[in-house]
Amino acid sequence: MMIIITTTVVAFFIFFLFFLYACVIADPEISNVGRFCTKLLPKLLYQQLEKTVGKKVLSRLETLKDHAFQLVYLTVVLGAWSIMFCYGYEEIEKSNYINTNHQYSGYIVFLMCMSSFHYACNTPPGSVTATTMELFDHYDYDNVLYKDQLCPTLKIRKIARSKYDRFSRRHVPRFDHFCGWINQAVGEQNYRWFLLFLTVHVGMCFYGSWAVSRVLYGEVMEKDLLNASFFNAITGAEVQADCWIVFHYLFLRHTQLCGIFVLMSVMSVVLFLFLSFHLYITSKNMTTNEFFKWKSVRRWHKKEKQKYEQSLQYAAGKKANHKASNYPSLVPGELSDVDVGCTGPRGELLHDSAPSVTDSEVLDPGMLPTNIYDKGIIANFKEVFYPYSFREEAIQRYKSSLNPRGSSTKARESKPKTI
């Protein structure tokens, strides 16, 4: 039995590490494992499911699929809390190693958990339309990630940092990503609630892991399990305790609590890393969408710079025509607006459509551009927690745009610079 439990735990951690690498860390554009797990495998499974159940049944499942991650979330979270309320609280009451007041603080954490989930799911990110454009038009175009052009879907001007989200069917200002766990696009007006949702759940998982560990540690100390003797149920032989035997004993005696402890310990690490990523990009005034676009730009720039430097070395043996560039505008083609989820983009972001050059011409990509939206860590966080569209200037500009006497033009001319 002990071998089965040990094998199960090791297999779980191996699967978790593989999932973390394949679906989160690996770049599907350069990693075969990442490409298979995030692109090819989902496509193959979808095609097989379509063949099995048919298009009609599959279309009826679309609505349920939209809420699938929310159902998984509610099943796991409510199930874990049910075990704690019905079983864990009884153990806390009996334990001398954790204060019974944690029973009451647990209810507060549970309410915070459900409240943050509710607000994250039901707070819209904002919607850019021809009418509301003045409310969200805060940023200048950087001519790297964003250029003055029309949205091909809604046929309206595509303001800087916005993106059309096909899941929610709206043009989202300061688009970050679409999160399946809350079935909501994350953008300018609800990104702060998304950060709160992550922060609460990171705290919940760390707090829950600590509370359960105290209960289990209390039993080990009170019964002096590390110095106890155990009997092998199969052979009847007496066995001196060690860490694995004690773990085996605790797992059999408190299966529910040990399962919750493993789940919350793993999720606390995963969610902490995910929250750290979002705090990092917030400190740099980037969105998830922009982070991966900049990653593509840097990869392209590094590749072109290497080609240019190699051509300089090769020029001694063969004449080459080196063209210098006064970057900041030399970017190859367009950065695509592919779907962006929690783990990044789902497709190629950068399509090379640079002007063709002859074999003897080598272009110098110039200097790598910088993020013009980065205004310092304090201003960047303020922009998230107090979005521009909630500020008086934007509201007045929006109200002026609704004035039929044409004051919108004056309002736009007087729009304050935010970058």
C-alpha positions as CSV (number, residue, x, y, z in Angstrom):
1,M,0.0,0.0,0.0
2,M,2.8,2.3,0.9
3,I,4.5,1.7,-2.5
4,I,1.2,2.5,-4.3
5,I,0.8,5.8,-2.4
6,T,4.5,6.8,-3.0
7,T,4.2,5.9,-6.7
8,T,0.9,8.0,-6.9
9,V,2.5,11.0,-5.3
10,V,5.6,10.9,-7.4
11,A,3.6,10.4,-10.6
12,F,1.4,13.3,-9.7
13,F,4.4,15.6,-9.2
14,I,6.0,14.4,-12.5
15,F,2.7,15.0,-14.3
16,F,2.4,18.5,-12.7
17,L,6.0,19.5,-13.7
18,F,5.4,18.2,-17.2
19,F,2.1,20.1,-17.5
20,L,3.8,23.3,-16.1
21,Y,6.6,23.1,-18.7
22,A,4.5,22.1,-21.7
23,C,1.5,24.4,-21.2
24,V,3.0,27.4,-19.4
25,I,6.8,27.6,-19.7
26,A,7.5,26.1,-23.2
27,D,7.2,28.4,-26.2
28,P,5.0,26.6,-28.7
29,E,6.7,28.5,-31.6
30,I,10.1,26.8,-30.8
31,S,9.3,23.9,-28.6
32,N,7.9,20.7,-30.1
33,V,6.5,19.6,-26.7
34,G,4.8,22.9,-26.2
35,R,3.4,22.9,-29.7
36,F,2.0,19.4,-29.4
37,C,0.4,19.9,-26.0
38,T,-1.2,23.4,-26.6
39,K,-2.0,23.2,-30.3
40,L,-1.9,19.7,-31.9
41,L,-3.3,17.6,-29.1
42,P,-6.4,19.9,-28.4
43,K,-7.1,20.0,-32.2
44,L,-6.8,16.2,-32.5
45,L,-9.1,15.6,-29.4
46,Y,-11.6,18.1,-30.8
47,Q,-11.7,16.3,-34.2
48,Q,-12.0,12.9,-32.6
49,L,-14.8,14.1,-30.4
50,E,-16.6,15.6,-33.4
51,K,-16.3,12.2,-35.2
52,T,-17.6,10.4,-32.1
53,V,-20.7,12.4,-31.1
54,G,-21.3,14.3,-34.3
55,K,-21.5,18.0,-35.1
56,K,-25.0,18.5,-33.7
57,V,-24.3,17.1,-30.3
58,L,-21.0,18.9,-30.2
59,S,-22.7,22.2,-31.0
60,R,-25.1,21.6,-28.1
61,L,-22.1,21.1,-25.8
62,E,-20.6,24.5,-26.7
63,T,-22.6,26.3,-24.1
64,L,-21.6,23.9,-21.4
65,K,-18.0,24.0,-22.7
66,D,-18.0,27.8,-22.1
67,H,-18.6,27.3,-18.4
68,A,-16.5,24.1,-18.1
69,F,-13.6,25.6,-16.2
70,Q,-16.0,27.5,-13.9
71,L,-17.7,24.2,-13.1
72,V,-14.4,22.5,-12.4
73,Y,-13.4,25.4,-10.2
74,L,-16.6,25.3,-8.2
75,T,-16.4,21.5,-7.9
76,V,-12.8,21.6,-6.5
77,V,-13.1,24.6,-4.3
78,L,-16.6,23.8,-2.8
79,G,-15.6,20.2,-2.4
80,A,-12.4,21.1,-0.6
81,W,-14.2,23.5,1.7
82,S,-17.0,21.0,2.4
83,I,-14.4,18.5,3.6
84,M,-12.8,21.2,5.8
85,F,-16.1,22.3,7.3
86,C,-17.4,18.7,7.9
87,Y,-14.1,16.9,8.8
88,G,-11.2,19.4,9.2
89,Y,-12.9,21.6,11.7
90,E,-13.5,18.7,14.0
91,E,-9.8,17.9,13.9
92,I,-8.9,21.6,14.6
93,E,-11.2,21.4,17.6
94,K,-9.3,18.4,19.0
95,S,-5.8,19.6,18.2
96,N,-3.5,21.4,20.6
97,Y,-1.3,22.8,17.9
98,I,-3.7,25.2,16.2
99,N,-6.0,27.8,17.8
100,T,-9.7,27.0,17.5
101,N,-10.3,30.6,16.4
102,H,-9.0,29.5,12.9
103,Q,-12.4,27.9,12.5
104,Y,-14.0,31.4,12.4
105,S,-11.3,32.9,10.2
106,G,-11.9,30.0,7.8
107,Y,-15.4,31.2,7.2
108,I,-14.0,34.7,6.4
109,V,-11.5,33.3,4.0
110,F,-14.3,31.2,2.3
111,L,-16.5,34.3,1.9
112,M,-13.5,36.3,0.5
113,C,-12.9,33.4,-1.9
114,M,-16.4,33.2,-3.2
115,S,-16.8,37.0,-3.3
116,S,-13.6,37.5,-5.4
117,F,-14.8,34.8,-7.8
118,H,-18.2,36.5,-8.1
119,Y,-16.7,39.9,-8.9
120,A,-14.1,38.5,-11.2
121,C,-16.8,36.6,-13.2
122,N,-19.4,39.4,-13.3
123,T,-17.4,42.6,-13.7
124,P,-17.0,43.4,-17.5
125,P,-13.7,44.5,-18.9
126,G,-15.2,47.4,-20.8
127,S,-16.4,47.5,-24.4
128,V,-15.0,49.8,-27.1
129,T,-17.7,50.8,-29.6
130,A,-18.2,53.9,-31.8
131,T,-20.1,55.5,-29.0
132,T,-17.8,54.6,-26.1
133,M,-14.5,55.1,-27.9
134,E,-13.8,58.5,-26.2
135,L,-14.2,56.8,-22.8
136,F,-11.3,54.4,-23.5
137,D,-9.0,56.3,-25.9
138,H,-6.2,57.1,-23.5
139,Y,-3.1,55.9,-25.2
140,D,-0.9,57.0,-28.1
141,Y,0.1,54.4,-30.8
142,D,3.6,53.1,-30.3
143,N,3.8,52.0,-34.0
144,V,5.4,48.7,-32.9
145,L,2.6,46.7,-31.2
146,Y,-0.2,49.1,-32.1
147,K,-0.8,51.2,-35.2
148,D,-3.7,53.4,-36.2
149,Q,-6.0,51.0,-38.1
150,L,-9.5,49.7,-38.2
151,C,-10.8,46.6,-36.3
152,P,-11.5,44.1,-39.1
153,T,-14.5,42.7,-37.1
154,L,-16.3,45.7,-35.9
155,K,-15.0,48.2,-38.5
156,I,-14.2,50.8,-35.9
157,R,-10.9,52.5,-35.2
158,K,-8.7,50.2,-33.2
159,I,-7.5,52.2,-30.2
160,A,-4.1,51.5,-28.8
161,R,-3.8,48.5,-26.4
162,S,-7.2,47.2,-27.4
163,K,-8.2,43.9,-29.0
164,Y,-11.3,42.2,-30.2
165,D,-12.1,39.1,-28.1
166,R,-14.1,36.5,-30.0
167,F,-15.1,34.7,-26.9
168,S,-17.0,37.6,-25.4
169,R,-17.7,39.2,-28.8
170,R,-16.6,42.7,-27.9
171,H,-13.6,45.0,-28.4
172,V,-11.8,45.1,-25.1
173,P,-9.8,48.1,-23.9
174,R,-6.3,47.4,-22.5
175,F,-6.9,43.7,-23.3
176,D,-5.0,41.3,-21.2
177,H,-6.3,37.8,-21.9
178,F,-9.4,35.7,-21.8
179,C,-9.6,33.6,-18.6
180,G,-11.6,30.4,-18.8
181,W,-11.7,30.0,-15.0
182,I,-14.0,33.1,-14.8
183,N,-15.3,32.9,-18.3
184,Q,-14.5,36.5,-18.8
185,A,-12.2,38.7,-20.9
186,V,-9.7,40.6,-18.6
187,G,-9.3,44.2,-19.6
188,E,-9.1,47.8,-18.4
189,Q,-12.1,47.8,-16.1
190,N,-11.8,44.4,-14.4
191,Y,-8.1,43.6,-14.3
192,R,-8.0,44.8,-10.7
193,W,-10.7,42.3,-9.8
194,F,-8.7,39.6,-11.5
195,L,-5.6,40.5,-9.5
196,L,-7.8,40.4,-6.3
197,F,-9.1,37.0,-7.3
198,L,-5.6,35.7,-7.7
199,T,-4.3,37.3,-4.5
200,V,-7.2,35.9,-2.4
201,H,-6.7,32.4,-3.7
202,V,-3.0,32.4,-3.2
203,G,-3.6,33.5,0.4
204,M,-6.3,30.9,0.8
205,C,-4.1,28.0,-0.4
206,F,-1.1,29.0,1.7
207,Y,-3.4,29.5,4.8
208,G,-5.2,26.2,4.2
209,S,-1.9,24.3,3.7
210,W,-0.5,25.8,7.0
211,A,-3.7,25.0,8.9
212,V,-3.9,21.4,7.8
213,S,-0.1,20.9,8.3
214,R,-0.6,22.1,11.9
215,V,-3.3,19.5,12.5
216,L,-1.2,16.7,11.0
217,Y,1.9,17.8,12.9
218,G,-0.1,17.9,16.1
219,E,-1.0,14.3,15.7
220,V,2.6,13.3,15.0
221,M,3.8,15.1,18.1
222,E,1.1,14.0,20.4
223,K,1.4,10.4,19.5
224,D,5.2,10.5,19.1
225,L,4.8,8.8,15.8
226,L,8.4,9.3,14.7
227,N,9.5,7.1,17.6
228,A,6.6,4.6,17.4
229,S,6.7,1.0,16.1
230,F,4.3,-0.2,13.4
231,F,3.3,-3.6,12.4
232,N,3.2,-4.8,8.8
233,A,-0.3,-5.8,8.0
234,I,0.8,-8.5,5.6
235,T,3.9,-10.0,7.3
236,G,3.0,-9.1,10.9
237,A,6.6,-7.9,11.3
238,E,7.4,-4.9,13.6
239,V,8.7,-1.9,11.7
240,Q,10.4,1.1,13.2
241,A,8.9,4.4,12.1
242,D,10.4,6.7,9.6
243,C,9.0,9.7,7.6
244,W,7.4,7.6,4.8
245,I,5.8,5.2,7.3
246,V,4.4,8.1,9.3
247,F,3.1,9.7,6.1
248,H,1.5,6.4,5.1
249,Y,-0.2,6.2,8.5
250,L,-1.5,9.8,8.3
251,F,-2.7,9.3,4.7
252,L,-4.7,6.2,5.8
253,R,-6.1,7.8,8.9
254,H,-6.8,11.3,7.5
255,T,-7.2,10.6,3.7
256,Q,-9.4,13.7,3.1
257,L,-7.1,16.1,5.0
258,C,-3.9,14.8,3.3
259,G,-5.6,15.0,-0.1
260,I,-6.5,18.7,0.6
261,F,-3.0,19.4,1.9
262,V,-1.4,18.1,-1.3
263,L,-3.8,19.9,-3.5
264,M,-3.5,23.3,-1.7
265,S,0.3,23.0,-1.4
266,V,0.6,22.4,-5.2
267,M,-1.9,25.1,-6.1
268,S,-0.3,27.6,-3.7
269,V,2.9,27.3,-5.7
270,V,1.3,27.5,-9.1
271,L,-1.0,30.4,-8.2
272,F,1.9,32.3,-6.5
273,L,4.0,32.0,-9.7
274,F,1.0,33.1,-11.8
275,L,0.3,36.0,-9.5
276,S,4.0,37.0,-9.5
277,F,3.9,37.0,-13.3
278,H,0.9,39.4,-13.3
279,L,2.5,41.7,-10.7
280,Y,5.6,41.8,-12.8
281,I,3.9,42.8,-16.0
282,T,1.8,45.3,-14.1
283,S,4.9,46.9,-12.7
284,K,6.1,47.3,-16.3
285,N,2.7,48.4,-17.6
286,M,2.3,45.5,-19.9
287,T,-0.6,43.1,-20.4
288,T,-0.3,39.4,-21.0
289,N,-1.1,40.1,-24.7
290,E,1.7,42.7,-24.9
291,F,4.2,40.6,-22.9
292,F,4.1,37.8,-25.5
293,K,4.1,40.3,-28.4
294,W,7.2,41.9,-27.0
295,K,8.7,38.5,-26.7
296,S,8.1,37.9,-30.4
297,V,9.6,41.3,-31.3
298,R,12.7,40.6,-29.2
299,R,13.1,37.2,-30.8
300,W,12.8,38.7,-34.2
301,H,15.2,41.6,-33.4
302,K,17.8,39.1,-32.0
303,K,17.6,37.0,-35.1
304,E,18.0,39.9,-37.5
305,K,20.8,41.4,-35.4
306,Q,22.7,38.2,-35.6
307,K,22.2,38.0,-39.4
308,Y,23.5,41.6,-39.7
309,E,26.6,41.0,-37.6
310,Q,27.3,37.8,-39.5
311,S,27.0,39.6,-42.7
312,L,29.6,42.2,-41.5
313,Q,32.1,39.4,-40.9
314,Y,31.3,37.8,-44.2
315,A,31.7,41.1,-46.0
316,A,35.5,40.7,-46.1
317,G,35.2,37.8,-48.5
318,K,32.1,38.9,-50.5
319,K,30.8,42.4,-51.0
320,A,27.5,43.0,-49.1
321,N,25.2,45.9,-49.2
322,H,24.5,46.8,-45.5
323,K,21.6,49.1,-44.9
324,A,21.5,50.9,-41.6
325,S,18.2,51.7,-40.0
326,N,17.1,54.5,-37.7
327,Y,14.8,52.3,-35.7
328,P,12.2,52.7,-34.0
329,S,9.9,51.7,-36.9
330,L,11.6,48.7,-38.5
331,V,9.3,45.9,-37.5
332,P,8.5,43.1,-39.9
333,G,4.9,43.1,-40.9
334,E,2.0,42.9,-38.4
335,L,1.7,41.5,-35.0
336,S,-1.4,39.3,-35.1
337,D,-4.3,39.6,-32.7
338,V,-4.6,35.8,-32.0
339,D,-6.5,34.5,-29.0
340,V,-4.7,35.0,-25.7
341,G,-5.5,32.8,-22.7
342,C,-4.0,32.3,-19.2
343,T,-1.0,30.5,-20.6
344,G,-0.3,32.9,-23.5
345,P,-1.2,33.2,-27.2
346,R,-2.8,30.5,-29.2
347,G,-1.1,31.0,-32.5
348,E,1.7,32.8,-34.3
349,L,2.0,36.4,-33.1
350,L,4.6,37.7,-35.6
351,H,4.2,37.2,-39.3
352,D,7.2,38.1,-41.3
353,S,6.1,40.3,-44.1
354,A,9.1,42.6,-44.3
355,P,10.1,44.2,-47.6
356,S,12.0,41.7,-49.7
357,V,15.7,42.3,-50.2
358,T,18.3,40.8,-52.5
359,D,20.8,38.3,-51.3
360,S,23.5,41.0,-51.2
361,E,21.4,43.3,-49.0
362,V,21.4,42.9,-45.2
363,L,19.2,45.2,-43.1
364,D,20.3,46.5,-39.7
365,P,17.3,46.2,-37.4
366,G,18.6,49.1,-35.3
367,M,18.0,49.4,-31.6
368,L,15.3,47.4,-29.8
369,P,12.3,49.6,-29.1
370,T,11.1,50.3,-25.6
371,N,7.7,50.2,-23.9
372,I,6.4,53.7,-24.1
373,Y,3.5,52.9,-21.7
374,D,5.8,52.2,-18.8
375,K,5.6,55.3,-16.5
376,G,7.2,53.8,-13.3
377,I,6.0,51.2,-10.9
378,I,3.7,53.5,-8.8
379,A,2.0,55.1,-11.7
380,N,1.6,51.7,-13.4
381,F,-0.2,50.1,-10.5
382,K,-2.3,53.2,-10.0
383,E,-3.4,52.8,-13.6
384,V,-4.6,49.3,-12.9
385,F,-6.4,50.0,-9.6
386,Y,-7.8,53.4,-10.8
387,P,-8.4,52.9,-14.5
388,Y,-8.4,56.0,-16.8
389,S,-12.0,55.2,-17.9
390,F,-13.1,55.8,-14.3
391,R,-11.4,59.2,-14.0
392,E,-13.1,62.5,-14.4
393,E,-11.2,63.5,-17.6
394,A,-12.3,60.4,-19.5
395,I,-15.9,60.7,-18.3
396,Q,-16.1,64.3,-19.3
397,R,-14.6,63.5,-22.7
398,Y,-17.1,60.8,-23.2
399,K,-20.0,63.0,-22.2
400,S,-18.8,65.7,-24.6
401,S,-18.7,63.2,-27.4
402,L,-22.4,62.5,-26.9
403,N,-23.1,66.2,-27.3
404,P,-24.8,66.6,-30.7
405,R,-23.3,70.1,-31.1
406,G,-19.9,68.6,-31.9
407,S,-17.9,69.4,-28.8
408,S,-16.3,66.0,-29.1
409,T,-13.7,67.4,-31.5
410,K,-12.7,70.1,-28.9
411,A,-12.6,67.5,-26.2
412,R,-10.3,65.2,-28.2
413,E,-8.0,68.1,-29.0
414,S,-7.7,68.9,-25.3
415,K,-7.3,65.3,-24.2
416,P,-4.4,65.1,-21.7
417,K,-1.4,62.9,-22.6
418,T,-1.2,59.8,-20.4
419,I,2.1,58.5,-21.6
